[in-house]
């Protein structure tokens, strides 16, 4: 199945280029593997890929990667972009799948990498009465604490969130919450659960 992630690289114009990684969410590994010398990850430096990456940051259209090199070493992030020059809010609302993308990374112009875990607010697996909830644009992203290059409490935070969803789903089935009320309660609990050192960003709430 992989551990899928999206990566947003900041551009000089303030917008972002969006890329995909199939295994990048595993242990939030890309936090320390994306560098200016190797912008798409991987142990091998490649002049062609670096030039391709730099040109993508100032281009308004997709570029032909083969013009920079016929082949390239294996990378952790797909070099070909999913989208070019888009707003941060657009990524959260229209591109980030909070169920299937386990992580989201933002790489600024100085190659400071912020790693986020995705929190899907869908309740269809927690409640017997909810048949379908959108996965794109329906959730929050949350940073984690780090110690000696390792995420601290990452598994606990994910388990706490899923446990809260189970309780909320049960309350819906008992008639104590409407779907809308349940989402509001879940959002408040997520804010309470976030450590004071963590950053939580919620997408605009989906109408239900």
Backbone as a ProteinNet text record, in pm:
[ID]
protein_1_A
[PRIMARY]
XXXXXXXXXXXXXXXXXXXXXXXXXXXXXXXXXXXXXXXXXXXXXXXXXXXXXXXXXXXXXXXXXXXXXXXXXXXXXXXXXXXXXXXXXXXXXXXXXXXXXXXXXXXXXXXXXXXXXXXXXXXXXXXXXXXXXXXXXXXXXXXXXXXXXXXXXXXXXXXXXXXXXXXXXXXXXXXXXXXXXXXXXXXXXXXXXXXXXXXXXXXXXXXX
[TERTIARY]
81.9	0	85.4	200.1	281.3	239.2	315.6	285.1	290.6	179.3	177	182.7	248.7	265	264.4	225.3	238.2	345.3	417.5	524.7	500.4	496.6	476.9	607.3	664.3	787.6	751.4	795.3	765.6	841.7	775.7	834.5	868.1	953.9	985.1	863.4	759.5	639.5	540.9	577.4	492.1	395.3	385.1	300.7	383	325.2	390.1	380.5	483	478	450.5	361.7	316.5	368.5	427.9	483.8	432.3	453.8	402.3	516.2	500.3	594	513.6	549.4	471.6	504.2	627.2	667.9	711	692.1	747.4	686.3	569	506.1	561.3	634	683.6	779.4	740.9	822.1	857.5	776.7	802.1	946.4	992.7	1132.7	1183.9	1094.3	1140.7	1180.7	1144	1180	1329.9	1412.8	1557.5	1623.9	1544.2	1602	1590.7	1518	1505.7	1603.2	1697.5	1800.7	1817.9	1889	1914.2	1995.6	2086.4	2165.1	2084.4	1985.3	1900.9	1754.7	1698	1564.8	1452.6	1471.5	1368.3	1405.6	1507.7	1551.1	1638.4	1695.4	1786.1	1929.7	2013.7	2151.2	2242.6	2203.5	2290.9	2257.2	2356.8	2337.3	2331.1	2248.3	2230.4	2212.2	2310.1	2306.7	2183.6	2145.6	2028.6	1901.2	1883.1	1763.4	1760.7	1876.7	1881.1	1845.5	1894.9	1861.7	1713.7	1660.7	1518.3	1433.5	1471.4	1399	1401.3	1518.8	1530.3	1445.4	1444.7	1365.7	1216.3	1176.5	1035	984.3	1071.5	1030	994	1042.5	1015.2	935.2	893.5	818.1	668.7	592.9	447	385.1	467.6	419.8	512.4	461.9	544.3	658.2	770.5	888	915.5	984.6	1022	1149.3	1135.2	1250.3	1359	1321.4	1421.6	1519	1483.2	1576.1	1691.9	1676.8	1781.8	1870.8	1814.2	1889.3	1797.7	1853.9	1772.6	1727.3	1808.1	1769	1818.4	1775.4	1816.4	1814.3	1886.1	1885.7	1749.7	1729.3	1605.5	1590.6	1470.8	1442.9	1325.3	1318.1	1208.4	1079.6	1095.8	982.6	979.6	860.5	847.3	888.9	988.5	1031.9	924.6	841.9	738.6	628.6	596.3	499.9	355.5	276.3	131.8	65.9	121.1	66.5	178.7	167.8	270.1	205	265.9	222.3	82.7	56.8	-75.9	-66.1	-177.4	-182.8	-182.3	-129.9	-125	-265.5	-360	-496.5	-558.9	-522.2	-574.7	-525.8	-402.3	-350.2	-432.3	-455.7	-529.6	-673.7	-733.2	-874.9	-898.6	-811.1	-840.7	-745.3	-633.1	-534.6	-502.7	-503.1	-463.2	-577.5	-550	-645.8	-613.5	-696.8	-666.2	-676.7	-735	-739.8	-620.8	-591.7	-491.2	-350.9	-339.6	-208	-182.1	-83.3	-56.4	26.7	92.1	176.9	178	212.8	223.2	345.6	430.8	553.3	550.9	602.4	620.2	769.4	826.5	968.4	980.6	1040	1049.1	1170.4	1190.8	1296.6	1435.8	1449.4	1578.1	1592.7	1501.3	1497.5	1480.1	1405.8	1356.1	1228.8	1227.1	1117.1	1028.1	898.8	800.3	717.9	714.8	640.3	507.9	400.2	267.2	208	137	50.1	-88.8	-156.7	-292	-393.7	-500.1	-608.8	-737.6	-788.7	-910.9	-1031.9	-1122.6	-1241.1	-1360.5	-1340.2	-1449	-1489.4	-1618.9	-1671.6	-1741.1	-1726.7	-1801.2	-1756.4	-1634	-1587.2	-1605.6	-1642.8	-1664.1	-1812	-1898.5	-2042.3	-2116.1	-2215.1	-2295.4	-2393.3	-2419.5	-2520.9	-2461.6	-2329.2	-2265.1	-2215.7	-2271.2	-2237.1	-2114.2	-2094.6	-1983.5	-1942.6	-1812.1	-1756.6	-1643.4	-1631	-1522.2	-1386.4	-1288	-1151.9	-1062.5	-1092.6	-1014.5	-1072.3	-985.3	-1029.5	-1111.5	-1105.8	-1189.6	-1102.1	-1033.4	-946.9	-858.7	-752.2	-654.9	-516	-415.2	-277.1	-214.6	-126.8	-68.1	79.7	162.8	304	323.6	443.1	478.1	605.1	630.2	753.5	866.3	988.3	1104.7	1209.4	1274.3	1385.9	1490.8	1612.3	1722.8	1680.6	1617.7	1576.9	1466.8	1398.4	1289.6	1160.4	1045.8	918.2	878.8	835.7	801.5	649.6	600.5	457.9	372.7	432.9	357.5	249.8	287.8	190.7	81.5	117.9	18.9	-82.5	-33.6	-123.8	-222.6	-173.8	-263.9	-367.4	-323.4	-417.2	-520.6	-477.8	-570.1	-676.7	-635.1	-730.7	-832	-784.7	-875.7	-971	-922.4	-1009.8	-1119.6	-1085.1	-1184.8	-1289.9	-1246.5	-1342.5	-1438.5	-1388.2	-1475.8	-1583.5	-1544.7	-1641.8	-1745.2	-1698.3	-1789.1	-1885.8	-1833.8	-1920.7	-2027.7	-1992	-2088.9	-2196.4	-2156.7	-2253.8	-2351.2	-2304.4	-2394.9	-2497	-2448.7	-2538.3	-2640.4	-2604.8	-2698	-2794.8	-2775.4	-2863.4	-2826.9	-2710.3	-2669.3	-2611.8	-2556.8	-2498.2	-2557.8	-2580.4	-2599.4	-2461.4	-2457.8	-2328.3	-2252	-2320.6	-2255.7	-2205.7	-2287.8	-2245.2	-2124	-2122.1	-2010.9	-1880.7	-1885.8	-1764.7	-1714.4	-1807.4	-1767.6	-1701.4	-1758	-1700	-1562.6	-1551	-1423.4	-1317.2	-1353.8	-1258.7	-1211.1	-1301	-1261.3	-1167.8	-1196.6	-1113	-973.4	-965.4	-835.4	-750.8	-813.2	-741.1	-691.9	-775.2	-736.3	-621.5	-622.6	-521.9	-386.6	-385	-258.7	-168.1	-45.3	53	79.1	113.7	137.2	253.9	342	452.7	413.3	293.9	251.2	167.2	168.6	89.3	-22.2	-144.8	-261.9	-327.1	-352.9	-417.1	-540.5	-655.9	-783.5	-827.7	-874	-931.8	-1073.4	-1125.5	-1264.1	-1359	-1452.6	-1539.3	-1626.8	-1637.8	-1722.5	-1866.5	-1955.5	-2097.6	-2153.4	-2229	-2286.8	-2435.7
-121.2	0	126.3	122.3	242.3	330.8	434.4	537.7	671	705.8	814.9	952.6	1043.3	1179.5	1278.8	1401.9	1513.2	1607.2	1669.1	1761.9	1892.4	2002.9	2135.9	2214	2250.1	2328.4	2475.6	2560.9	2703.5	2762.8	2852.2	2921.7	3066	3131.6	3272.4	3363.7	3325.5	3409.1	3383.7	3296.5	3270.7	3155.7	3104.9	2989.6	2861.8	2747	2619.5	2527.2	2443.7	2330.4	2205.5	2120.4	2004.6	1875.2	1789.4	1662.1	1548.5	1425.3	1305.8	1213.1	1146.9	1042.3	921.7	803.3	683.9	630.7	647	595.4	705.5	829.6	940	962.6	903.6	924.9	832.7	727.8	630.6	696.7	698.3	759.7	905.5	969	1107.8	1124.3	1026.6	1014.3	1131.3	1195.8	1301.8	1428.7	1438.2	1555.7	1584.8	1481.4	1497.9	1453.2	1418	1365.3	1460.8	1569.9	1668.2	1781.3	1798.7	1900.3	1976.4	2087	2165.7	2085.7	2001.5	1918.2	1803.8	1756.3	1646	1681.6	1772.4	1827.3	1724.6	1615	1511.2	1389.9	1403.6	1293.4	1195.8	1101.9	1008	1040.2	939	955.3	1013.9	1006.5	1048.4	1189.7	1277.7	1411.2	1403.5	1487.9	1481.9	1624.1	1671.8	1809.7	1837.4	1740.7	1760.9	1777.7	1695.7	1706.4	1836.8	1881	2007.7	2123.9	2120.7	2225.9	2221.9	2101.7	2084.3	2140	2109.1	2158.3	2310.9	2370.8	2517.5	2584.1	2528.1	2587.8	2571.1	2460.4	2441.4	2549	2594.7	2693.1	2827.6	2856.2	2986	2970.7	2847.6	2823.3	2827.9	2867.1	2866.4	2746	2663.1	2543.2	2427.7	2307	2189	2186.2	2132.2	2124.6	1979.9	1962.9	1829.9	1787.6	1694.9	1654.9	1588.7	1524.1	1454.9	1550.8	1678.8	1776.2	1805.3	1770	1792.5	1669.1	1553.4	1428.5	1317.3	1223.8	1113.9	1021.2	1006.8	925.1	993.2	941.7	1001.3	893.4	912.8	813.1	805.6	698.1	681	793.1	846.9	954.6	916.1	978.4	951.5	1024.4	1133.5	1213.8	1209.7	1196	1197	1334.2	1341.1	1471.8	1545.4	1470.8	1535.9	1588.7	1716.4	1776.1	1736.6	1735.1	1719.5	1851.3	1960.2	2093	2194.9	2305.5	2410.8	2543.4	2617.6	2753.2	2762.3	2690.4	2695	2747.6	2798.5	2853.9	2742.3	2773.9	2677.1	2628.8	2721.3	2685.2	2592.8	2610.9	2526	2382.7	2366.9	2232.6	2163.3	2232	2172	2139.9	2224.2	2207.9	2113.6	2117.2	2047.6	1933.7	1922.1	1820.8	1721.2	1764.6	1676.3	1581.4	1451.7	1348	1304.7	1344.7	1326	1180.6	1095.8	953.6	880.6	905.4	826.9	886.9	1016	1076.6	1081.2	1005.3	995.8	1112.4	1184	1295.4	1403.6	1523.3	1639.1	1718	1754.2	1828	1962.3	2063.6	2195	2228.2	2258.2	2290	2437.1	2518.9	2661	2688.4	2814.4	2851	2823.2	2814.2	2782.6	2633.9	2555.1	2410.5	2370.8	2452.4	2411.1	2330	2207.2	2115.2	2101.9	2128.9	2108.5	1985.4	1889.9	1765.6	1770.6	1735.3	1732.8	1592.4	1551.2	1436	1482.8	1400.8	1432.6	1368.4	1441.7	1393.5	1400.6	1284.6	1280.5	1289.5	1382.2	1403.4	1318.6	1232.5	1145.3	1047.6	1020.9	936.8	811.4	780.3	668.4	532.6	523.3	398.4	395.6	508.4	516.6	512.5	539.2	545.3	454.5	383.6	295.4	373.2	498.2	576.2	671	687.3	772.4	683.5	701	613.3	659.5	789.7	838	976.5	997.8	1127.6	1157.8	1281.9	1314.3	1296.6	1259.1	1243.1	1360.4	1428.1	1544.2	1669.4	1749.6	1876.1	1862.2	1747.7	1724.7	1676.1	1769	1728.3	1840.8	1801.9	1896.7	1838	1924.2	1878.9	1925.5	1840.7	1871.6	1834.7	1925.4	1894.9	1801.5	1746.8	1663.2	1717.8	1678.1	1717.3	1624.1	1677	1598.4	1597	1481.8	1469.3	1378.7	1432.8	1360.1	1301.7	1386.2	1354.4	1248.2	1222	1125	1193	1159.1	1216.1	1160.1	1246.9	1207.7	1199.5	1085.8	1071.4	1065	1036.7	1035	926.6	805.8	697	721	773.8	802.5	905.1	1010.7	1116.2	1061.6	974.1	915	826	746.9	660.8	739.2	849.9	935.3	993.3	1036.5	1093.6	988.3	867.8	763.5	722	720.2	689.4	792.9	919.6	1026.8	1010.7	972.8	951.2	837.1	730.5	619.3	664.5	747.4	798.5	886.7	973.3	1063	983.3	880.1	796.7	727.7	681.1	616.6	715.6	839.6	941	972.3	968.4	987.3	873.3	750.1	634	632.6	692.9	699.1	816.6	902.2	1016.6	1136.5	1133.3	1245.5	1360	1329.6	1430	1417.4	1530.7	1528.5	1519	1494.3	1487.2	1618.1	1729.2	1860.1	1885.9	1852.7	1869.9	1782	1663	1571.5	1627.5	1687.2	1745.4	1862.2	1942.5	2053.3	2004.4	1899.9	1843.6	1783.9	1710.9	1650.2	1757.4	1864.4	1973.2	2032.9	2053.8	2109	2014.3	1884.6	1787.7	1780.1	1791.7	1788.9	1907.7	2023.4	2141.9	2119	2058.3	2031.9	1931	1833.4	1727.4	1772.1	1873	1918.4	1973.8	1928.9	1978.5	2126.4	2201.6	2345.4	2372.9	2273.5	2291	2259	2203.5	2160.5	2268.4	2264.1	2355.5	2277.1	2323.2	2257.5	2351.6	2301.3	2380.9	2304.5	2363.4	2301.4	2355.3	2268.2	2313.5	2365.1	2450.3	2495.4	2376.1	2383.1	2269.6	2236.5	2105.2	2056.4	2059.1	2107.2	2109.5	1968.4	1929.3	1796.2	1807.9
0	0	0	64.4	71.8	187.8	207.3	307.4	234	172.4	75.8	141.6	72.7	125.2	10	41.7	-51.8	-0.1	-93.9	-58.9	-133.2	-59	-117.4	-106.1	-220.5	-223.5	-247.9	-158.1	-172.4	-289.7	-360.6	-474.2	-436.4	-513.2	-483.9	-488.3	-565.9	-574.6	-460.9	-365.1	-250.5	-270	-391.6	-415.5	-398.5	-438.2	-412.6	-533.6	-548.6	-640.3	-558.3	-608.7	-532.1	-594.9	-510.4	-556.6	-467.7	-515.3	-449	-410.3	-295.5	-253.1	-206.6	-257.2	-224.5	-85.4	-39.7	89.9	186.9	150.7	227.7	363.9	391.7	521.7	629.3	590.2	685.6	784.5	911.6	1017.2	987.7	904.7	862.9	813.4	736.4	696.4	613.2	537	447.5	521.6	646.4	726.2	717.6	715.1	715.9	585.8	485.1	361.9	243.3	259.6	152.2	178.5	87.3	103.6	-26.6	-20	-140.2	-241.3	-193.5	-283.9	-342.5	-267.5	-312.3	-284.9	-365.3	-333.5	-336.3	-409.3	-414	-328.9	-245	-161.8	-240.5	-170.3	-234.6	-198.1	-199.9	-154.6	-261.2	-387.1	-496	-542.1	-542.6	-597	-749	-808.5	-952.6	-1004.7	-1081.8	-1129.7	-1214.4	-1296.5	-1381.9	-1302.8	-1198.8	-1115.8	-1038.5	-990.2	-917.6	-1009.2	-1131.9	-1228.1	-1263.5	-1280.7	-1310.4	-1195.7	-1071.1	-955.2	-949.6	-968.3	-962.4	-1070.2	-1189	-1297	-1273.1	-1211.4	-1179.6	-1083.8	-993.7	-894.3	-955.2	-1074	-1136.6	-1265.3	-1295.9	-1418.3	-1390.5	-1490.9	-1480.2	-1549.5	-1610.9	-1679.7	-1643.5	-1661.5	-1638.2	-1739.8	-1698.7	-1784.3	-1822.4	-1933.4	-1979.5	-1906.9	-1812.2	-1731.5	-1815.3	-1925.7	-2006.9	-2073.4	-2081.2	-2137.7	-2042.4	-1915.8	-1817	-1800.3	-1826.2	-1821.5	-1870.6	-1945.6	-1997.8	-1886.2	-1783.8	-1669.4	-1542.3	-1428.5	-1301.7	-1194.7	-1085.5	-978.3	-910.2	-836.5	-761.8	-659.5	-649.4	-554.6	-465.5	-348.2	-254.7	-294	-369.2	-415.7	-567.3	-624.1	-769.6	-823.2	-911.5	-962.7	-1043.4	-1116.2	-1196.3	-1104.6	-1112.2	-1018.2	-1046.4	-940.5	-954.9	-993.9	-944.8	-973.3	-956.6	-1029.2	-1027.4	-993.5	-902.1	-872.3	-815	-705.3	-644.1	-501.3	-450.8	-316.5	-212.3	-94.9	14.1	50.8	59.2	96.1	-8.8	-134.9	-241.6	-226.3	-182.7	-158.7	-50.7	60.2	171.2	132.5	51.1	18.8	-98.4	-200.2	-325	-360.4	-291.5	-329.2	-218.6	-94.7	14.2	49.7	37.4	73	216.3	310.3	451.1	495.7	414.3	445.3	384.9	259.5	188.1	192.9	216.1	237.4	388	431.9	574.8	627.2	536.7	580.1	473.3	517	428.1	471.7	376.5	405.5	333.8	401	340.4	345.7	229.3	217.7	178.7	266.1	233.5	145	112.1	18.2	73.3	204.7	267.1	297.1	246	265	410.9	483.8	614.3	590	638.6	610.4	733.7	716.5	822.5	787.8	879.9	858.3	933.8	865.3	925.6	914	1016.3	1005.9	963	884.3	840.5	933.9	962.6	1047.2	966.5	926.3	846.9	938.9	907.6	990	945.4	848.1	805.1	914.7	925.4	1033.1	981.9	855.2	798	854.3	904.6	964.6	1115.9	1172.5	1316.7	1353.9	1256.4	1281.3	1184.2	1233.7	1149	1062.1	1097.6	1026.6	922.2	920.5	820.5	707	589.5	477.7	401.6	392.5	310.3	356.8	367.9	401.7	304.8	259.8	166.3	233.5	153	204.6	167.2	58	14.9	79.3	138.9	197.3	323.3	389.7	507.7	622.7	686.7	796.6	845.2	912.4	966.3	950.1	955.6	958.4	1088.8	1144.2	1274.2	1274.8	1322.7	1337.4	1457.4	1467.4	1581.6	1644.8	1768	1834.8	1792.3	1794.6	1752.3	1862.8	1873.8	1968.7	1905.5	1890.6	1828.3	1693.5	1614.1	1475.9	1467.2	1577.2	1576.7	1621.8	1557.9	1603.5	1738.7	1828.5	1965.3	1978.8	2025.1	2051.5	1926.5	1812.4	1686.3	1688.8	1726.4	1730.9	1833.7	1949	2052.8	2004	1938.1	1890	1787.7	1697.8	1598.4	1666.1	1764.9	1835.4	1914.7	1975.3	2050.5	1959.6	1841.3	1746.6	1701.2	1667.1	1621.3	1733.4	1857.2	1969.4	1986.8	1967.3	1975	1866.3	1746.3	1637.4	1670.6	1733.9	1770.7	1869.4	1964.5	2062.5	1993.1	1903.6	1831.9	1745.5	1677.3	1594.8	1677.3	1795	1884	1928	1953.2	1993.1	1880.5	1757	1642.9	1638.2	1652	1644.1	1756.8	1870.9	1983.2	1972.5	1869.9	1851.9	1935.5	2001.8	2086.2	2004.6	1887.1	1798.4	1659.7	1594.6	1450.2	1386.5	1257.1	1188.3	1202.7	1183.9	1195.4	1336.5	1436.8	1575.8	1607.5	1549.7	1574	1519.3	1402.2	1343.6	1428	1477.8	1563.6	1690.9	1751.1	1873	1844.4	1732.7	1696.6	1676.7	1610.5	1588.4	1720.3	1814.9	1944.4	2018.6	2013.5	2082.5	2020.1	1888.9	1822	1867.6	1879.9	1927	2069.7	2153.9	2292.2	2299.5	2209.6	2212.8	2160.4	2075.7	2017.6	2127.4	2127.9	2223.3	2195.9	2298.8	2281.3	2187.4	2166	2074	1929.7	1911.4	1779.1	1710.6	1579	1497.2	1431	1449.1	1391.4	1291.1	1171.5	1067.2	1019.8	1032.7	994	859.4	770.9	645.3	671.9	581.8	599.4	609.3	701.5	727.1	607.1	579.8	471.3	515.7	428.6	462	457.8	562.5	567.2	599.6
[MASK]
++++++++++++++++++++++++++++++++++++++++++++++++++++++++++++++++++++++++++++++++++++++++++++++++++++++++++++++++++++++++++++++++++++++++++++++++++++++++++++++++++++++++++++++++++++++++++++++++++++++++++++++++

